[in-house]
Structure formats: C-alpha cells, structure tokens
Amino acid sequence: MAERFTSLGVTAADTLDRFIMIHLLPLAPLDTATGAAELADNLDVWDRGSGDVVIIDSFQRVIVGG
C-alpha cells in the first residue's frame, strides 16, 4: 500500500480521514454490462457517488476486452 500511496503523491503530512479502502468481492468483468452493474451496486452500498474518486488497481484483472 505504501508504494501505491507514494505513486499517488500521498505523503506523511496528508490526512486520510476520508479515505475508505474497499476490497471488492469477485465481480463480472467491468467492461460488460453485468460487471458495471455489480460495481455500481457495490459502490451504492458504500455510499460512493458523484465527486468521489474510485481507483481500481490492476485493470488487467477486471476486464476481458482489449
């Protein structure tokens, strides 16, 4: 995680009190309608919406298309 935060420009001086790390259960590929709907449902459960930032690490693991 430290490597990922550093690559995003996060430093020890930053406050991460609004940061929520979500480990999602396996989803259908996100480049399909089913996968998109499953992701949207998960984000609704966590009350994520407009203006929030969602970072999905390792896209090659969550899509089937090129």
Secondary structure, DSSP 8 states (H G I E B T S, - for coil): -HHHHHHTT--TTS--TT---------S-TTSHHHHHHHHHHHHHTT--TT-----S-GGGT----
